[in-house]
Amino acid sequence: MKKTNQPAIIPFTAYQKLVILILALTQFTVILDFMIMNPLGDLIKKAFVLSPSQFAKAVSAYAFSAGIAGLLTAGFADRFDRKKLLLFFYTGFIAGTVFCGLAQSYWELMGARIVTGLFGGVVGSIGFAIIADLFSMELRGRVMGFIMMGFGASQVLGIPIGIYIAYHSNWHMPFLVTAGLAAGITVLIALKMQPVNKHLAAQHDRTALQHIWHTVKKRNYLIGFAATSLLQIGGYMMMPFGTIFALNNLRISSNDLTGLFIISGLCSVIIMPLIGRMSDRIDKFKIFVVASLWMMIIVVPYTHLGVTPFWEVMIFNILIMIGVLNRMVPANAITSAVPDVADRGSYMSVSAALQQVAGGIGSLIAGWIVLQKTPDSPMEHYSTLGYTVVGISALCILLMYRVNVMIKKKPVPQKKAEVELAV
């Protein structure tokens, strides 16, 4: 038998699998609530007679409120059982999603998106803190791959179903259905997840403000914040107008739109676990660089397309999705190693807050760049967004390189069982 230099794949315990499932389901609903604004964008714009800039503000309202919530909770994120924090913020997210489903005006929708962002924007950071607490670095690539399958699953199941419901009922119903699903997941968290509180023993700061200051003043943390924030801007710039571009510029039908999301989502579900395994066996930064270059090459021609056959649009979307997902998994695995144990919750909260704010800024900038003269006319200047995303992606590579060098200089902890077995 020939020896191999590749590390052995460590199997998950039964309880680890349960935690991954729970966090993946929470990610699925939170991502679905956010992503559904993309395919519903055309319906919402027409229902409230909105300009691209006004719709971008509705999208960025979630991002900015999520950013504020992340900063406000950063000082407390490491002072409570993470399970209790997850239940509290996930319940608030459900309430905000219900309000979205009941909104009858543009301003009511704006208010509902703010409430949803205040709670939903923190759920992801709590989940990543739990991952960092319970899973060693050797496992995190696969864990991130499975958790972020929620992104693909939301496209395979959530978004197509949401589009179907919206076009056969109204745009309110997808939000109400999402809230109902999240309510069931809340019960699962309450009954099956164990407390996540071992980090409490490592706390030394006396006040919440001291803890935040202790976190944000560290130079290494600032580099991590900058890398993940910049990474988020590019996605937010193109995402809100993706469906509007597809319907009005590429001229695909609403039925084809559903198929487009299903096919792209299926690719995500298949690719995510594979990327996770690769990230645990191959250098995570190398995967991130290759994926970033891949995405940069595909985005430019896509944003220049005019009326295009559906099969060609589908190929472009799959290629872009491969690039995006291959960046997300290794990037999250790399940055999860930046904070020390005592700062994980605070770091993740601040990082999530800055990412949301950066994304909100990106969405607003995109709303100022693109132009649509009438609700049914082609969107103009979308190609400018493509060039902007390429430039931002190049900067992301440089910052992520610094993060990668930084974490490789950190002392390696002794390997140990980081999750208690629970059957």
Phi, psi and chi 1 to 4 in degrees:
 res  aa     phi    psi   chi1   chi2   chi3   chi4
   1 MET       -  131.6  -65.6  -71.3  -70.3      -
   2 LYS   -82.4  137.2  -68.6 -176.4  178.2 -179.8
   3 LYS   -79.1  147.2  -67.4 -175.7  178.1 -179.6
   4 THR  -119.9  147.4  176.0      -      -      -
   5 ASN   -85.5   -8.7  -67.1  -35.8      -      -
   6 GLN   -71.6  138.4  -69.3 -176.7  -29.6      -
   7 PRO   -67.8  149.1   23.7  -32.7      -      -
   8 ALA   -70.9  146.2      -      -      -      -
   9 ILE   -79.7  119.7  -66.8  -64.8      -      -
  10 ILE   -81.8  126.0  -56.0  171.3      -      -
  11 PRO   -73.9  152.5   27.1  -34.2      -      -
  12 PHE   -81.1  148.0  -67.5  122.9      -      -
  13 THR   -80.4  169.7   66.8      -      -      -
  14 ALA   -60.9  -42.0      -      -      -      -
  15 TYR   -70.6  -36.7 -178.6   64.1      -      -
  16 GLN   -59.2  -41.3  -75.5  176.6  -35.1      -
  17 LYS   -62.6  -39.0  -67.6  176.6 -178.1  178.2
  18 LEU   -64.5  -43.9  175.3   63.1      -      -
  19 VAL   -62.0  -43.5  171.3      -      -      -
  20 ILE   -59.9  -43.4  -67.8  170.4      -      -
  21 LEU   -60.9  -47.0  173.7   63.6      -      -
  22 ILE   -61.9  -47.5  -70.7  173.9      -      -
  23 LEU   -67.2  -34.8  -64.5 -179.8      -      -
  24 ALA   -64.7  -39.1      -      -      -      -
  25 LEU   -68.0  -39.7  -70.9  173.5      -      -
  26 THR   -65.4  -41.1   59.1      -      -      -
  27 GLN   -61.9  -40.0  -77.5  -67.7  100.3      -
  28 PHE   -56.3  -48.6  169.6   78.0      -      -
  29 THR   -71.6  -40.6   50.5      -      -      -
  30 VAL   -66.4  -43.6  171.5      -      -      -
  31 ILE   -65.7  -40.7  -68.3  171.8      -      -
  32 LEU   -60.8  -44.7  175.5   59.9      -      -
  33 ASP   -58.3  -39.3  173.3   87.9      -      -
  34 PHE   -77.4  -46.1  178.0   74.1      -      -
  35 MET   -67.8  -27.4  -67.8  -70.4  -68.3      -
  36 ILE   -64.9  -20.5 -159.4   69.8      -      -
  37 MET   -63.8  -26.1  -71.6  -70.0  -74.8      -
  38 ASN   -67.4  -61.0 -179.5    2.9      -      -
  39 PRO   -67.9  -25.6   23.7  -34.9      -      -
  40 LEU   -85.3   -3.8  -63.7 -176.2      -      -
  41 GLY   -55.5  -44.3      -      -      -      -
  42 ASP   -65.2  -41.4 -161.0   56.1      -      -
  43 LEU   -66.6  -43.7  -69.6  176.2      -      -
  44 ILE   -66.7  -41.5  -66.5  173.4      -      -
  45 LYS   -59.0  -42.8  -82.5  177.8   78.0  -87.0
  46 LYS   -75.2  -33.7  -69.2  174.9  179.6  176.4
  47 ALA   -65.3  -39.9      -      -      -      -
  48 PHE  -106.9    5.5  -64.3  136.3      -      -
  49 VAL    52.8   65.7 -166.5      -      -      -
  50 LEU  -105.7  149.2  -54.8  178.3      -      -
  51 SER   -84.4  163.8   66.6      -      -      -
  52 PRO   -55.2  -36.7  -28.7   36.3      -      -
  53 SER   -65.7  -41.3  178.1      -      -      -
  54 GLN   -66.1  -41.1  -72.8  175.8  -51.0      -
  55 PHE   -65.5  -38.9  178.8   67.3      -      -
  56 ALA   -61.1  -34.9      -      -      -      -
  57 LYS   -66.9  -37.2  -71.1  175.6 -177.9  176.4
  58 ALA   -64.6  -37.4      -      -      -      -
  59 VAL   -70.3  -44.6  174.4      -      -      -
  60 SER   -71.6  -21.3   62.1      -      -      -
  61 ALA   -58.0  -41.7      -      -      -      -
  62 TYR   -61.1  -46.3  177.7  103.3      -      -
  63 ALA   -64.3  -46.1      -      -      -      -
  64 PHE   -67.4  -41.1  -74.9  126.1      -      -
  65 SER   -67.1  -36.6   63.2      -      -      -
  66 ALA   -64.4  -38.0      -      -      -      -
  67 GLY   -64.1  -43.9      -      -      -      -
  68 ILE   -62.1  -44.2  -67.1  170.4      -      -
  69 ALA   -61.8  -40.3      -      -      -      -
  70 GLY   -62.2  -41.6      -      -      -      -
  71 LEU   -68.4  -38.8  -68.4  174.9      -      -
  72 LEU   -68.0  -33.4  -69.1  176.4      -      -
  73 THR   -90.9   -9.1   58.5      -      -      -
  74 ALA   -58.2  -38.8      -      -      -      -
  75 GLY   -70.2  -20.9      -      -      -      -
  76 PHE  -105.9   -9.1  -55.7   93.7      -      -
  77 ALA   -62.4  -27.1      -      -      -      -
  78 ASP  -101.6    9.6  -69.2  -55.3      -      -
  79 ARG  -107.8    2.6  -64.8  175.2  175.4  -89.1
  80 PHE  -134.5  159.3  -64.3   94.2      -      -
  81 ASP   -57.3  124.7  177.3   -5.2      -      -
  82 ARG   -65.2  -26.9  -59.4 -155.0 -156.8  -77.9
  83 LYS   -63.5  -44.6  172.9 -174.0  173.4  179.9
  84 LYS   -64.8  -39.7  -67.0  179.1  180.0  177.9
  85 LEU   -62.4  -42.5  -82.0  179.2      -      -
  86 LEU   -61.2  -44.3 -178.9   61.0      -      -
  87 LEU   -63.1  -42.5  -77.6  170.3      -      -
  88 PHE   -63.1  -51.8  173.6   76.3      -      -
  89 PHE   -73.1  -31.7  -77.5   99.3      -      -
  90 TYR   -68.9  -35.5 -161.5   52.4      -      -
  91 THR   -65.1  -41.8  -59.0      -      -      -
  92 GLY   -63.8  -37.0      -      -      -      -
  93 PHE   -61.2  -40.9  159.0   77.1      -      -
  94 ILE   -61.5  -43.5  -65.7  170.9      -      -
  95 ALA   -61.7  -43.9      -      -      -      -
  96 GLY   -63.3  -38.9      -      -      -      -
  97 THR   -65.5  -37.9  -55.8      -      -      -
  98 VAL   -61.8  -43.2  170.7      -      -      -
  99 PHE   -61.3  -36.7  -67.0  150.6      -      -
 100 CYS   -60.8  -42.7  -70.1      -      -      -
 101 GLY   -68.0  -20.0      -      -      -      -
 102 LEU  -100.2   -5.2  -60.2  176.8      -      -
 103 ALA   -62.4  134.6      -      -      -      -
 104 GLN  -117.6    2.3  -63.8  -62.9  -40.4      -
 105 SER  -148.6  167.3   69.9      -      -      -
 106 TYR   -59.8  -43.2  172.4   63.4      -      -
 107 TRP   -71.8  -32.5  -68.2  109.1      -      -
 108 GLU   -66.0  -39.7  -72.7 -178.9    7.1      -
 109 LEU   -64.3  -42.0  178.5   63.1      -      -
 110 MET   -58.8  -46.0  -76.8  -78.9  -74.8      -
 111 GLY   -62.5  -41.0      -      -      -      -
 112 ALA   -65.9  -38.9      -      -      -      -
 113 ARG   -66.8  -33.6  -64.4  -49.9  -67.2  165.5
 114 ILE   -65.1  -45.8  -70.5  172.1      -      -
 115 VAL   -62.2  -44.9  172.2      -      -      -
 116 THR   -60.7  -42.3  -51.8      -      -      -
 117 GLY   -66.2  -37.5      -      -      -      -
 118 LEU   -57.5  -35.1  -75.4  171.9      -      -
 119 PHE  -101.5  -48.1  -68.5   93.9      -      -
 120 GLY   -64.8  -32.3      -      -      -      -
 121 GLY   -66.9  -19.1      -      -      -      -
 122 VAL   -92.2  -22.1 -177.8      -      -      -
 123 VAL   -57.7  -43.9  170.3      -      -      -
 124 GLY   -62.6  -42.3      -      -      -      -
 125 SER   -66.7  -35.4   64.5      -      -      -
 126 ILE   -64.8  -42.8  -63.2  171.8      -      -
 127 GLY   -60.7  -43.0      -      -      -      -
 128 PHE   -67.6  -34.1  -72.8  137.6      -      -
 129 ALA   -65.3  -39.7      -      -      -      -
 130 ILE   -63.2  -41.8  -68.7  173.3      -      -
 131 ILE   -60.4  -46.5  -69.1  170.0      -      -
 132 ALA   -64.7  -31.7      -      -      -      -
 133 ASP   -72.8  -39.8  -79.6  -12.7      -      -
 134 LEU  -100.5  -13.5  -57.3 -174.7      -      -
 135 PHE  -127.7  134.4  -63.1   89.5      -      -
 136 SER   -71.0  164.0   66.4      -      -      -
 137 MET   -59.4  -31.1 -169.0   62.5  179.3      -
 138 GLU   -67.4  -17.9  -68.7   81.4    6.3      -
 139 LEU  -104.3  -15.5  -66.7  172.4      -      -
 140 ARG   -68.7  -28.7  -78.0 -177.9 -150.2  163.9
 141 GLY   -60.4  -48.1      -      -      -      -
 142 ARG   -66.4  -39.4  -81.1 -175.8  -67.9  154.2
 143 VAL   -62.2  -46.8  175.1      -      -      -
 144 MET   -61.2  -37.6  -69.1  -64.8 -178.9      -
 145 GLY   -61.6  -44.3      -      -      -      -
 146 PHE   -70.7  -42.5  -75.5  116.0      -      -
 147 ILE   -61.0  -42.6  -61.8  -59.7      -      -
 148 MET   -82.3    1.8  -63.1 -178.0   71.0      -
 149 MET   -62.4  -20.6  -83.6  177.9   62.2      -
 150 GLY   -56.8  -31.9      -      -      -      -
 151 PHE   -63.4  -48.7 -179.6   86.4      -      -
 152 GLY   -70.0  -41.2      -      -      -      -
 153 ALA   -62.7  -33.7      -      -      -      -
 154 SER   -65.0  -29.2   68.8      -      -      -
 155 GLN   -82.4  -37.2  -69.7 -169.3  -64.1      -
 156 VAL   -69.7  -46.3  174.4      -      -      -
 157 LEU  -105.2  -56.0  -59.0  174.0      -      -
 158 GLY   -64.7  -55.1      -      -      -      -
 159 ILE   -66.5  -47.2  -68.4  179.0      -      -
 160 PRO   -59.5  -41.9  -24.9   35.4      -      -
 161 ILE   -64.8  -40.8  -66.8  172.6      -      -
 162 GLY   -61.1  -42.9      -      -      -      -
 163 ILE   -63.1  -44.4  -66.5  173.1      -      -
 164 TYR   -60.2  -46.9  179.6   84.6      -      -
 165 ILE   -62.9  -43.5  -67.3  172.7      -      -
 166 ALA   -63.8  -43.5      -      -      -      -
 167 TYR   -77.6  -17.1  -82.5   90.8      -      -
 168 HIS  -106.9   -2.2  -71.7   80.5      -      -
 169 SER  -136.1  -93.5  177.4      -      -      -
 170 ASN  -160.2  170.6   54.3   62.8      -      -
 171 TRP   -72.2  -12.2   64.6  -95.4      -      -
 172 HIS   -72.2  -36.3  -56.9  -90.8      -      -
 173 MET   -61.9  -38.3  -74.9  -57.3  -62.4      -
 174 PRO   -56.9  -34.9  -28.5   36.7      -      -
 175 PHE   -67.8  -42.1  -69.7  106.9      -      -
 176 LEU   -66.7  -38.6  -62.5  176.5      -      -
 177 VAL   -66.1  -41.1  172.4      -      -      -
 178 THR   -60.8  -42.3  -59.5      -      -      -
 179 ALA   -62.8  -39.7      -      -      -      -
 180 GLY   -64.2  -41.9      -      -      -      -
 181 LEU   -63.5  -43.4  175.9   60.7      -      -
 182 ALA   -63.2  -33.7      -      -      -      -
 183 ALA   -61.5  -40.7      -      -      -      -
 184 GLY   -65.6  -37.6      -      -      -      -
 185 ILE   -67.2  -33.4  -62.9  170.0      -      -
 186 THR   -59.8  -40.8  -57.4      -      -      -
 187 VAL   -62.6  -41.3  175.3      -      -      -
 188 LEU   -62.0  -43.0 -179.4   62.7      -      -
 189 ILE   -60.8  -47.8  -64.3  171.2      -      -
 190 ALA   -62.2  -37.8      -      -      -      -
 191 LEU   -88.5  -33.0  -63.4  179.0      -      -
 192 LYS  -110.3  -25.5  -63.9  -64.3 -176.3  179.5
 193 MET   -82.7  135.7 -179.3  177.2  -80.3      -
 194 GLN   -79.7  159.4  -64.1  177.8    2.7      -
 195 PRO   -57.8  145.2  -25.1   35.4      -      -
 196 VAL  -120.7   88.3 -175.2      -      -      -
 197 ASN  -137.0    8.9   53.9   17.9      -      -
 198 LYS   -66.1  -22.6  -70.5 -174.5  178.6  179.5
 199 HIS   -66.8  -19.4   60.5  -77.5      -      -
 200 LEU   -62.9  -29.3  -61.4  178.4      -      -
 201 ALA   -70.1  -17.2      -      -      -      -
 202 ALA   -94.5    3.0      -      -      -      -
 203 GLN   -77.9  136.3  -63.7  -52.5  -54.9      -
 204 HIS  -128.7  -26.7  -55.7  -68.4      -      -
 205 ASP   -69.1  140.2  -60.5  -41.4      -      -
 206 ARG   -82.9  -31.5  -71.9  176.6  -67.1  178.7
 207 THR  -126.0  163.7   68.9      -      -      -
 208 ALA   -63.3  -40.3      -      -      -      -
 209 LEU   -65.3  -38.1  -72.3  177.0      -      -
 210 GLN   -62.9  -38.7  -75.7  178.6  -30.6      -
 211 HIS   -67.1  -42.1 -167.4   45.9      -      -
 212 ILE   -62.4  -47.1  -65.1  175.9      -      -
 213 TRP   -62.2  -40.9  174.7 -114.6      -      -
 214 HIS   -58.9  -33.1  175.3   80.1      -      -
 215 THR   -79.8  -50.2  -59.7      -      -      -
 216 VAL   -76.7  -16.5  -59.2      -      -      -
 217 LYS   -82.8  -12.3   74.1  177.2 -177.7  179.9
 218 LYS   -75.5  127.8  -67.8 -174.2  176.3 -178.6
 219 ARG   -61.6  -42.4 -179.3  174.6  176.5  -86.8
 220 ASN   -62.1  -37.5  -72.6   -8.3      -      -
 221 TYR   -66.0  -38.2  -70.3    5.3      -      -
 222 LEU   -62.4  -36.9  -67.2  175.6      -      -
 223 ILE   -65.1  -42.4  -63.6  172.4      -      -
 224 GLY   -63.0  -41.7      -      -      -      -
 225 PHE   -60.2  -44.6  -67.4  148.3      -      -
 226 ALA   -63.5  -41.8      -      -      -      -
 227 ALA   -63.9  -48.9      -      -      -      -
 228 THR   -71.8  -32.1   50.7      -      -      -
 229 SER   -66.7  -45.2  -62.4      -      -      -
 230 LEU   -65.6  -34.8 -160.3   60.2      -      -
 231 LEU   -61.4  -34.7 -171.1   65.0      -      -
 232 GLN   -75.3  -30.2 -163.9   76.5   -9.4      -
 233 ILE   -59.3  -45.6  -70.7  178.9      -      -
 234 GLY   -59.0  -43.8      -      -      -      -
 235 GLY   -63.5  -40.9      -      -      -      -
 236 TYR   -69.9  -25.7  -92.2   82.2      -      -
 237 MET   -69.9  -39.7  -69.5 -169.2   75.0      -
 238 MET   -94.0  -31.3  -67.9 -174.4   62.4      -
 239 MET   -57.8  -49.1 -172.0  -79.9  -61.5      -
 240 PRO   -61.2  -24.7  -21.5   33.3      -      -
 241 PHE  -109.4    9.2  -57.4  101.9      -      -
 242 GLY   -61.6  -46.7      -      -      -      -
 243 THR   -69.3  -41.1  -62.9      -      -      -
 244 ILE   -61.5  -40.6  -59.8  170.5      -      -
 245 PHE   -64.8  -43.3  177.0   73.6      -      -
 246 ALA   -64.6  -42.0      -      -      -      -
 247 LEU   -75.1  -40.6  -68.2  172.8      -      -
 248 ASN   -99.9  -23.6  -63.2  -74.7      -      -
 249 ASN  -102.4  -48.7  -68.6   64.1      -      -
 250 LEU   -81.3  -17.6  -52.0 -177.5      -      -
 251 ARG    61.7   41.0  -65.4  -63.8  178.9 -179.2
 252 ILE   -86.7  154.6   68.9  171.9      -      -
 253 SER   -82.0  166.2   67.1      -      -      -
 254 SER   -63.6  -33.6   58.0      -      -      -
 255 ASN   -66.7  -42.3  -70.0  -28.9      -      -
 256 ASP   -65.0  -31.5  -74.8  -19.1      -      -
 257 LEU   -60.8  -42.6 -178.1   66.2      -      -
 258 THR   -60.8  -46.4  -57.9      -      -      -
 259 GLY   -62.5  -35.3      -      -      -      -
 260 LEU   -62.7  -44.4 -172.9   65.1      -      -
 261 PHE   -67.9  -38.7  -81.6  110.2      -      -
 262 ILE   -63.1  -48.0  -68.9  174.9      -      -
 263 ILE   -66.1  -44.4  -66.5  168.8      -      -
 264 SER   -62.9  -40.1  -61.5      -      -      -
 265 GLY   -66.2  -40.7      -      -      -      -
 266 LEU   -60.3  -40.5  -80.1  172.5      -      -
 267 CYS   -61.8  -39.0  -69.9      -      -      -
 268 SER   -63.4  -45.6  -57.2      -      -      -
 269 VAL   -61.7  -37.2  171.0      -      -      -
 270 ILE   -74.5  -41.0  -65.3  170.2      -      -
 271 ILE   -74.7  -39.3  -68.4  169.8      -      -
 272 MET   -54.1  -52.8  -79.4  -66.5 -165.7      -
 273 PRO   -62.1  -35.8  -21.5   34.0      -      -
 274 LEU   -64.3  -42.5  -63.5  177.2      -      -
 275 ILE   -64.0  -40.3  -61.8  171.3      -      -
 276 GLY   -59.2  -45.1      -      -      -      -
 277 ARG   -64.6  -41.6  -68.9  178.7   69.0   88.7
 278 MET   -61.5  -39.7  -74.0  173.7   56.8      -
 279 SER   -65.4  -26.9  -64.9      -      -      -
 280 ASP   -86.2  -12.2  -73.5  -23.3      -      -
 281 ARG  -113.3  -23.6  -62.2  175.4   71.3   91.7
 282 ILE  -121.1  157.7  -55.5  173.6      -      -
 283 ASP   -56.3  122.3 -174.5   84.1      -      -
 284 LYS   -63.0  -37.9  -65.0  175.3  175.4   60.7
 285 PHE   -66.3  -39.0  177.0   69.1      -      -
 286 LYS   -61.3  -41.3  -69.8 -179.9 -179.8  178.0
 287 ILE   -62.9  -41.9  -64.1  175.8      -      -
 288 PHE   -61.0  -44.0  175.2   80.3      -      -
 289 VAL   -64.1  -48.8  171.6      -      -      -
 290 VAL   -59.8  -43.1  171.9      -      -      -
 291 ALA   -65.3  -38.7      -      -      -      -
 292 SER   -64.8  -45.3  -64.2      -      -      -
 293 LEU   -63.2  -41.2  -64.8  174.4      -      -
 294 TRP   -57.4  -49.7  173.2  -76.8      -      -
 295 MET   -63.4  -40.8 -169.4 -162.0   69.8      -
 296 MET   -60.7  -38.2  -67.8  159.3   67.0      -
 297 ILE   -69.6  -36.5  -67.9  171.0      -      -
 298 ILE   -81.6  -34.9  -57.0  -60.2      -      -
 299 VAL   -62.9  -41.2  160.7      -      -      -
 300 VAL   -60.7  -53.8  172.4      -      -      -
 301 PRO   -64.1  -33.3   19.9  -31.3      -      -
 302 TYR   -63.2  -43.9  177.1   73.9      -      -
 303 THR   -73.0   -6.9   54.3      -      -      -
 304 HIS   -98.4   -2.0  -78.7   77.3      -      -
 305 LEU   -66.4  148.4  -67.2  177.4      -      -
 306 GLY  -106.9 -143.9      -      -      -      -
 307 VAL   -60.4  123.8  179.0      -      -      -
 308 THR  -136.4  140.0  -53.2      -      -      -
 309 PRO   -57.9  147.9  -22.0   32.3      -      -
 310 PHE   -59.0  -41.6  172.5   68.5      -      -
 311 TRP   -62.3  -33.9   65.7  -92.3      -      -
 312 GLU   -72.5  -39.7 -168.9  173.6  -25.1      -
 313 VAL   -61.5  -41.0  175.8      -      -      -
 314 MET   -61.4  -44.2 -179.8 -179.8   64.3      -
 315 ILE   -62.3  -45.1  -68.6  174.2      -      -
 316 PHE   -59.9  -44.1  -94.7  106.2      -      -
 317 ASN   -63.6  -40.0  -89.3  -93.6      -      -
 318 ILE   -64.5  -43.2  -68.2  172.8      -      -
 319 LEU   -64.6  -41.1  -65.6  177.3      -      -
 320 ILE   -65.3  -42.0  -68.9  174.1      -      -
 321 MET   -61.0  -40.7 -172.4   69.3   64.5      -
 322 ILE   -58.9  -44.3  -69.3  172.5      -      -
 323 GLY   -65.5  -45.1      -      -      -      -
 324 VAL   -62.4  -48.5  169.3      -      -      -
 325 LEU   -68.7  -36.3  -60.6 -177.6      -      -
 326 ASN   -68.9  -17.7  -88.2  -81.4      -      -
 327 ARG   -85.4  -41.7  -69.4 -160.0  -40.6  161.2
 328 MET   -64.2  -47.7  -70.5  167.0   61.4      -
 329 VAL   -62.8  -56.2  172.3      -      -      -
 330 PRO   -65.0  -33.6   20.8  -31.3      -      -
 331 ALA   -62.6  -45.0      -      -      -      -
 332 ASN   -67.9  -36.9  -78.9  -49.9      -      -
 333 ALA   -65.9  -40.7      -      -      -      -
 334 ILE   -64.7  -51.2  -69.1  170.5      -      -
 335 THR   -70.5  -20.6   54.8      -      -      -
 336 SER   -66.3  -18.6   70.5      -      -      -
 337 ALA   -89.7   -2.9      -      -      -      -
 338 VAL   -68.8  -51.0  171.4      -      -      -
 339 PRO   -78.2  154.3   30.6  -36.0      -      -
 340 ASP   -76.8  164.6  -61.2  -35.5      -      -
 341 VAL   -55.6  -44.3  174.2      -      -      -
 342 ALA   -68.5  -17.7      -      -      -      -
 343 ASP  -110.3    3.2  -57.0  -33.9      -      -
 344 ARG   -59.0  -49.6  -83.4  175.6 -177.8  163.0
 345 GLY   -62.1  -45.5      -      -      -      -
 346 SER   -64.0  -45.5  179.6      -      -      -
 347 TYR   -60.1  -47.0  176.3   89.2      -      -
 348 MET   -63.1  -37.6  -65.1  -62.6 -177.4      -
 349 SER   -66.8  -47.2  -67.0      -      -      -
 350 VAL   -63.3  -42.8  173.7      -      -      -
 351 SER   -61.0  -46.2  179.3      -      -      -
 352 ALA   -62.5  -39.6      -      -      -      -
 353 ALA   -62.2  -47.4      -      -      -      -
 354 LEU   -66.3  -36.0  -66.4  176.6      -      -
 355 GLN   -63.9  -42.5  -72.7  179.4   59.5      -
 356 GLN   -65.7  -43.9  -64.5  -72.7   -0.5      -
 357 VAL   -63.4  -43.5  170.8      -      -      -
 358 ALA   -61.3  -41.7      -      -      -      -
 359 GLY   -63.8  -40.5      -      -      -      -
 360 GLY   -61.8  -40.8      -      -      -      -
 361 ILE   -63.8  -42.5  -67.6  171.9      -      -
 362 GLY   -61.2  -40.5      -      -      -      -
 363 SER   -65.0  -41.6  179.7      -      -      -
 364 LEU   -65.0  -43.8  -73.4  178.1      -      -
 365 ILE   -60.1  -42.7  -66.7  173.3      -      -
 366 ALA   -61.2  -39.8      -      -      -      -
 367 GLY   -63.9  -30.5      -      -      -      -
 368 TRP   -77.8  -30.1  -64.4  -28.0      -      -
 369 ILE   -77.0  -50.1  -68.3  174.7      -      -
 370 VAL   -77.3  158.3  -61.3      -      -      -
 371 LEU  -143.0  134.5  174.5   66.6      -      -
 372 GLN  -133.5  111.4 -169.1  176.9   21.6      -
 373 LYS   -68.4  -36.7  -65.4  177.1 -179.6  177.8
 374 THR  -135.1  163.3   68.6      -      -      -
 375 PRO   -58.5  -22.7  -26.9   36.0      -      -
 376 ASP  -110.7    2.2  -62.7  -49.9      -      -
 377 SER   -85.2  159.0   62.4      -      -      -
 378 PRO   -62.0  148.3  -22.3   33.6      -      -
 379 MET   -81.2  133.8 -177.0  171.5  -68.7      -
 380 GLU  -102.4  152.3  -59.1  175.7   18.6      -
 381 HIS    69.4   17.8  -50.5  -52.1      -      -
 382 TYR   -65.7  -30.4 -164.0   66.0      -      -
 383 SER   -64.3  -29.9   58.6      -      -      -
 384 THR   -62.3  -36.2  -56.6      -      -      -
 385 LEU   -62.9  -38.4  -66.5 -176.0      -      -
 386 GLY   -60.0  -46.8      -      -      -      -
 387 TYR   -63.4  -38.1  -70.7  123.2      -      -
 388 THR   -64.3  -42.5  -54.2      -      -      -
 389 VAL   -62.6  -38.2  168.9      -      -      -
 390 VAL   -62.3  -44.9  167.5      -      -      -
 391 GLY   -62.8  -42.5      -      -      -      -
 392 ILE   -65.1  -39.4  -68.9  172.0      -      -
 393 SER   -63.6  -36.9  -61.9      -      -      -
 394 ALA   -63.9  -41.5      -      -      -      -
 395 LEU   -65.4  -35.8  -68.3  175.4      -      -
 396 CYS   -61.0  -39.0  -77.8      -      -      -
 397 ILE   -61.3  -43.7  -67.1  174.9      -      -
 398 LEU   -64.2  -44.0  -63.9  176.7      -      -
 399 LEU   -69.0  -40.2  -80.5  173.1      -      -
 400 MET   -66.9  -29.9 -161.5   60.9   68.0      -
 401 TYR   -61.5  -44.0  169.9   76.1      -      -
 402 ARG   -64.1  -39.6  -66.1 -167.2   63.0 -174.9
 403 VAL   -63.8  -42.9  173.4      -      -      -
 404 ASN   -63.2  -43.8 -171.4   56.9      -      -
 405 VAL   -62.4  -40.2  171.1      -      -      -
 406 MET   -63.1  -47.0 -179.9  176.9   67.6      -
 407 ILE   -73.6  -25.6   64.1  172.5      -      -
 408 LYS   -72.9  -17.6  -73.9 -171.9  174.7 -178.9
 409 LYS   -86.2  -12.4  -69.7 -179.2  178.8  179.3
 410 LYS   -70.7  147.4  -66.9 -179.3   67.3  174.0
 411 PRO   -64.3  140.2   21.4  -32.0      -      -
 412 VAL   -86.3  121.3  179.4      -      -      -
 413 PRO   -70.3  154.7   26.7  -33.7      -      -
 414 GLN   -65.6  139.1  -70.6 -176.0  -19.8      -
 415 LYS   -68.4  135.8  -63.9 -179.0 -179.4  179.6
 416 LYS  -154.4  164.8   60.3 -178.6  179.8  177.8
 417 ALA   -70.4  117.8      -      -      -      -
 418 GLU  -101.2   -1.3  -62.6 -163.0   42.5      -
 419 VAL  -134.1  130.9  177.9      -      -      -
 420 GLU   -73.5  139.7  -65.2 -179.1   -0.1      -
 421 LEU   -68.6  137.8  -67.7  178.5      -      -
 422 ALA  -147.0  126.5      -      -      -      -
 423 VAL  -109.7      -  179.9      -      -      -
